């Protein structure tokens, strides 16, 4: 049970960090796009 909880925590942490990474990358791409198209 304890090892299962630890594995679950690791998976959740990985998903959260990956999601944050994707959001940052996406916002960075959007900023680049806006700089290219100021309209």
DACOR-V17573 format. One record per run of one state. SS is the DSSP state (helix for helix, strand for strand, loop for the rest). FROM is the first residue (numbers start at 1). TO is the last residue. If there is no record, write none. Layout:
# DACOR-V17573
ss=SS from=FROM to=TO
ss=SS from=FROM to=TO
This chain:
# DACOR-V17573
ss=loop from=1 to=1
ss=helix from=2 to=36
ss=loop from=37 to=39
